[in-house]
Amino acid sequence: MPKSGWMRALPVVFLVAYLAAGIYTLVRQVLALPFPLSLFMDYGFYSDALARVLSGADMYAVRRIGSAFLYPPPALLFVDLLNFLPDGIARGALLAALDVLMATTLVYWLGRRYSLQPERSALLLAVSLAFAPFLVTLQLGQVNMLTQFGLGILFVFALSVPWLAGLGLALAIVTKLTPLYFMAYLLATKNFKVLLWTVLALAGFVLLALARYGLQPFFTYVEVFRGMTAVLPVGENGQSLLARLFAVGVSPNLGIIQFGLVLYLVLATLLSAYQTLRGKQPEAAFIVTMLAMLLSPNILWYHHYVFFILPLLIWMAWRQNSRAVTFWCLAGMFLIQLDYFLLSGGLLIHIFGHLSILVVLTQPAVSIKSQNLALLNLQ
C-alpha cells in the first residue's frame, strides 16, 4: 500500500526539527564563551600539552578538569600527527573534517553489514551529523570521534580482519581508557585473536609514546589518573549522573552512589557477555558495553554524549525491521538534542541511556541468518 502524503513528509519534518534543535544547542554552547575563544578550544589544550612535553616540560603541568590534557601519553601521538599544520585553527579544522569522514564511514560500514536501504542509511547519516554532541565535538576540537571510530573498527572487522579490529580497540583505549570494558565483549565472543592483536597494538602505541615523549609522562599519568578517579565534579556543566542528581537536591554519599553506578554497569556488561556466550547476538553485548562505558565515568561533559551515536546506529541497523526500536532510538537522540539547555540539564539523558541498557538486555534474540549473509559482504 503506498504511503500517504503525511507519512512521506514525517521523516522530513522530523529531520528539520532535529537539525534545528541541534543547531540551537550548538549556538548556546558557542555563546557560553566569547567567540572565537570556544572554537577548537579543547584541541588547544592538547596542543599546549604537546608543546610542553616537546620542550622538556610536563605534559600534565595543567590538571584543572575541563582545561587540561588528561589522557594517557599515547593519546598525544594523534595530536602530534596534525602538528605539521601551521596553526591551531587549521589543525582543528582538519580534525573536524576527519570527524565527519569517520562518522560517514561508520554509517557506510553498517549499511553494508546489514544491507540497509539507501533511505535508511541516509537517515542514520543525517541524525549522526546533526547530533548536537557531535556538533559540539567539532566545535571544541575534541578527540571523542577517534575513540568511537576505533570501536566501530572493532565491531565491523572483529571476525574478518582480527589485526585491524585489535588496532581499533587499542586506538580507543589509548584515547579514552574506558573502552577497556570491551575486553569482556571479546571474551564473550571468544575472539582471542582480536584480544591478542589489541594487546600487541597497545604495546606498539606505548613504545611509540616512550620513544617520542620519554618515560616520565607515564609515571605522572598514574598520579593524574588517581586524582581524576577521586574527583566528583557536580558543577553546573557536569553531566555525570552524580552531577545531575546533585542538581536536583540529591547530595549525600555521592561516592557511594558512584560506586553503585559503576558496579551496576559492570554487572550489566558481564550479563550481556554471558547472554552472548549463551547464544544471543553479539550486537546486544556491544550496545550494552558501549552504553555502560559512556554512562559510568565520574567526569562527564555534554560532548561525551557523542558516544551514543555508534550503539544507537548499530541498534537501528541490527533491528531495522522493528519500528519500536527505530522510534526509541530517534526519540532518544532528539531528547539529547534538547535536554541539556531546555529540559532537565542531562538527567533525562541518563534515564534514556539506562532504560536502553535494560531494553537491550531483556529483548529476545533475533534471527541471524540475514546478518550472517550481510557479514560476508565485508569479508
Secondary structure in CASP SS format (residue, H / E / C, confidence):
PFRMAT SS
TARGET T0000
AUTHOR 0000-0000-0000
METHOD secondary structure of the structure
MODEL  1
M C 1.00
P C 1.00
K C 1.00
S C 1.00
G H 1.00
W H 1.00
M H 1.00
R H 1.00
A H 1.00
L H 1.00
P H 1.00
V H 1.00
V H 1.00
F H 1.00
L H 1.00
V H 1.00
A H 1.00
Y H 1.00
L H 1.00
A H 1.00
A H 1.00
G H 1.00
I H 1.00
Y H 1.00
T H 1.00
L H 1.00
V H 1.00
R H 1.00
Q H 1.00
V H 1.00
L H 1.00
A C 1.00
L C 1.00
P C 1.00
F C 1.00
P C 1.00
L C 1.00
S C 1.00
L C 1.00
F C 1.00
M H 1.00
D H 1.00
Y H 1.00
G H 1.00
F H 1.00
Y H 1.00
S H 1.00
D H 1.00
A H 1.00
L H 1.00
A H 1.00
R H 1.00
V H 1.00
L H 1.00
S C 1.00
G C 1.00
A C 1.00
D C 1.00
M C 1.00
Y C 1.00
A C 1.00
V C 1.00
R C 1.00
R C 1.00
I C 1.00
G C 1.00
S C 1.00
A C 1.00
F C 1.00
L C 1.00
Y C 1.00
P C 1.00
P H 1.00
P H 1.00
A H 1.00
L H 1.00
L H 1.00
F H 1.00
V H 1.00
D H 1.00
L H 1.00
L H 1.00
N H 1.00
F H 1.00
L C 1.00
P C 1.00
D C 1.00
G H 1.00
I H 1.00
A H 1.00
R H 1.00
G H 1.00
A H 1.00
L H 1.00
L H 1.00
A H 1.00
A H 1.00
L H 1.00
D H 1.00
V H 1.00
L H 1.00
M H 1.00
A H 1.00
T H 1.00
T H 1.00
L H 1.00
V H 1.00
Y H 1.00
W H 1.00
L H 1.00
G H 1.00
R H 1.00
R H 1.00
Y C 1.00
S C 1.00
L C 1.00
Q C 1.00
P H 1.00
E H 1.00
R H 1.00
S H 1.00
A H 1.00
L H 1.00
L H 1.00
L H 1.00
A H 1.00
V H 1.00
S H 1.00
L H 1.00
A C 1.00
F C 1.00
A H 1.00
P H 1.00
F H 1.00
L H 1.00
V H 1.00
T H 1.00
L H 1.00
Q H 1.00
L H 1.00
G C 1.00
Q C 1.00
V C 1.00
N H 1.00
M H 1.00
L H 1.00
T H 1.00
Q H 1.00
F H 1.00
G H 1.00
L H 1.00
G H 1.00
I H 1.00
L H 1.00
F H 1.00
V H 1.00
F H 1.00
A C 1.00
L C 1.00
S C 1.00
V C 1.00
P H 1.00
W H 1.00
L H 1.00
A H 1.00
G H 1.00
L H 1.00
G H 1.00
L H 1.00
A H 1.00
L H 1.00
A H 1.00
I H 1.00
V H 1.00
T H 1.00
K H 1.00
L C 1.00
T H 1.00
P H 1.00
L H 1.00
Y H 1.00
F H 1.00
M H 1.00
A H 1.00
Y H 1.00
L H 1.00
L H 1.00
A H 1.00
T C 1.00
K C 1.00
N C 1.00
F H 1.00
K H 1.00
V H 1.00
L H 1.00
L H 1.00
W H 1.00
T H 1.00
V H 1.00
L H 1.00
A H 1.00
L H 1.00
A H 1.00
G H 1.00
F H 1.00
V H 1.00
L H 1.00
L H 1.00
A H 1.00
L H 1.00
A H 1.00
R H 1.00
Y H 1.00
G C 1.00
L C 1.00
Q H 1.00
P H 1.00
F H 1.00
F H 1.00
T H 1.00
Y H 1.00
V H 1.00
E H 1.00
V H 1.00
F H 1.00
R H 1.00
G H 1.00
M H 1.00
T H 1.00
A H 1.00
V C 1.00
L C 1.00
P C 1.00
V C 1.00
G C 1.00
E C 1.00
N C 1.00
G C 1.00
Q C 1.00
S C 1.00
L H 1.00
L H 1.00
A H 1.00
R H 1.00
L H 1.00
F H 1.00
A H 1.00
V C 1.00
G C 1.00
V C 1.00
S C 1.00
P C 1.00
N C 1.00
L H 1.00
G H 1.00
I H 1.00
I H 1.00
Q H 1.00
F H 1.00
G H 1.00
L H 1.00
V H 1.00
L H 1.00
Y H 1.00
L H 1.00
V H 1.00
L H 1.00
A H 1.00
T H 1.00
L H 1.00
L H 1.00
S H 1.00
A H 1.00
Y H 1.00
Q H 1.00
T H 1.00
L H 1.00
R C 1.00
G C 1.00
K C 1.00
Q C 1.00
P H 1.00
E H 1.00
A H 1.00
A H 1.00
F H 1.00
I H 1.00
V H 1.00
T H 1.00
M H 1.00
L H 1.00
A H 1.00
M H 1.00
L H 1.00
L H 1.00
S C 1.00
P C 1.00
N C 1.00
I C 1.00
L C 1.00
W C 1.00
Y H 1.00
H H 1.00
H H 1.00
Y H 1.00
V H 1.00
F H 1.00
F H 1.00
I H 1.00
L H 1.00
P H 1.00
L H 1.00
L H 1.00
I H 1.00
W H 1.00
M H 1.00
A H 1.00
W H 1.00
R C 1.00
Q C 1.00
N C 1.00
S C 1.00
R H 1.00
A H 1.00
V H 1.00
T H 1.00
F H 1.00
W H 1.00
C H 1.00
L H 1.00
A H 1.00
G H 1.00
M H 1.00
F H 1.00
L H 1.00
I H 1.00
Q H 1.00
L H 1.00
D H 1.00
Y H 1.00
F H 1.00
L H 1.00
L C 1.00
S C 1.00
G C 1.00
G C 1.00
L H 1.00
L H 1.00
I H 1.00
H H 1.00
I H 1.00
F H 1.00
G H 1.00
H H 1.00
L H 1.00
S H 1.00
I H 1.00
L H 1.00
V H 1.00
V H 1.00
L H 1.00
T H 1.00
Q C 1.00
P C 1.00
A C 1.00
V C 1.00
S C 1.00
I C 1.00
K H 1.00
S H 1.00
Q H 1.00
N H 1.00
L H 1.00
A H 1.00
L H 1.00
L H 1.00
N C 1.00
L C 1.00
Q C 1.00
END
